[in-house]
Amino acid sequence: MKIGILTSGGDCSGLNAVIRAAGISLFNNLKGVQLVGIPDGYGGLIRGEGELLGRDDLAGILDKGGTVLGSSRQPFKQMEVVGDDGESKLAKMVRNYKAMGLDCLIAIGGAGTHKNAALLKREGCNVVGVPKTIDNDIYGTDVTFGFQTAVEVATDCMDRIRTTAESHARVMLVEIMGNKAGWLALHSGIAAGADAILIPEIPFYEDRLCAFVASKKSTGARSVIIAVAEGAHIRAEAGLKRKKRSFARAELNESTVTPHLAEYIEEKTGYAARTSVLGYVQRGGTPCAYDRLLCTRLGEAAADFVAEGRFGVTVAVKGNRLVANELEDVAGRYKYVTRGDRMIKCAKELGIFLGE
């Protein structure tokens, strides 16, 4: 049996741990199995590239950040567009899947990766997905690997930023990744004791935020920490589509609401406000112990699905169990923070400002 494996989309901690677990499980449980590492995500499959991986290639990568296979983004909307050569990217992937003699493809990635995997399934390819993203927004699974490590990184960064905020009596706005969903900002914000958390799912009023900052300062607080998801937006923008919001901000030479908020808070309250964009530091580095364990379980489960001939599915976490979701049931769908989520309730009861 010949199994392809790739990592697609934005990187995160734990990708190598999944590759390792899936590979070792396949070698241990399937006789004569061949594992083909496909470079640069779907980009390598489009080009028809792959290299056989052995046990030695899987050694020493459990705690290594990034991905030994490399990754790339292949936008879903472009997959079926016919190029100048008369062939779409999807057609090339299907052709190369067959030419490489693959019996199955393990696709490790986020929402876009799963949408493309569903296309491959539709075209008759055997695919097993593994859910990855620091945003924790893949539909149908309780958690994605990479999320907990990113929470710990963002929490540590806010802890450090607070000491500077305390020293200089400042309002600090810490921008955290999360364009569509606010899970990362919500969890790390609570863990770091942030005073306010702004997420895409709850549009906020600028003046109410300023009033909250002023009230914190009036009670003697030397610092105010505000965790801002990169996709957060003010109430006045709530009716705009994300692309239109991005266009409007680009005209102001801004990519997110964070710099605008810092200026607004200073203007309205008189308190010094600064911003810190955490950026790619949240994606990199060694996976935490929780993610190493989760990745190992997910990789082993993916290998089990392959051995069982259970294709066209992605591994999902449901409570303490690992289950299979059909690719077409999760592709193109996202898991958002709801106002009734227990973490939202927790934040409110702690007095954290959420924008409402």
Secondary structure, 3 states (H helix, E strand, C coil): CEEEEEECCCCCCCHHHHHHHHHHHHHHHCCCCEEEECCCCHHHHHHCCCEEECHHHHCCCCCCCCCCCCCCCCCHHHCCCECCCCCEHHHHHHHHHHHCCCCEEEEEECHHHHHHHHHHHHCCCCEEEEEECCCCCECCCCCCECHHHHHHHHHHHHHHHHHHHHHHCCEEEEEECCCCCCHHHHHHHHHCCCCEEECCCCCECHHHHHHHHHHHHHCCCCCEEEEEECCCCEHHHCCCCHHHHHHHHHHCCCCCCHHHHHHHHHHHHCCCEEEEECHHHHCCCCCCHHHHHHHHHHHHHHHHHHHHCCCCEEEEEECCEEEEEEHHHHCCCECCCCCCCHHHHHHHHCCCECCC
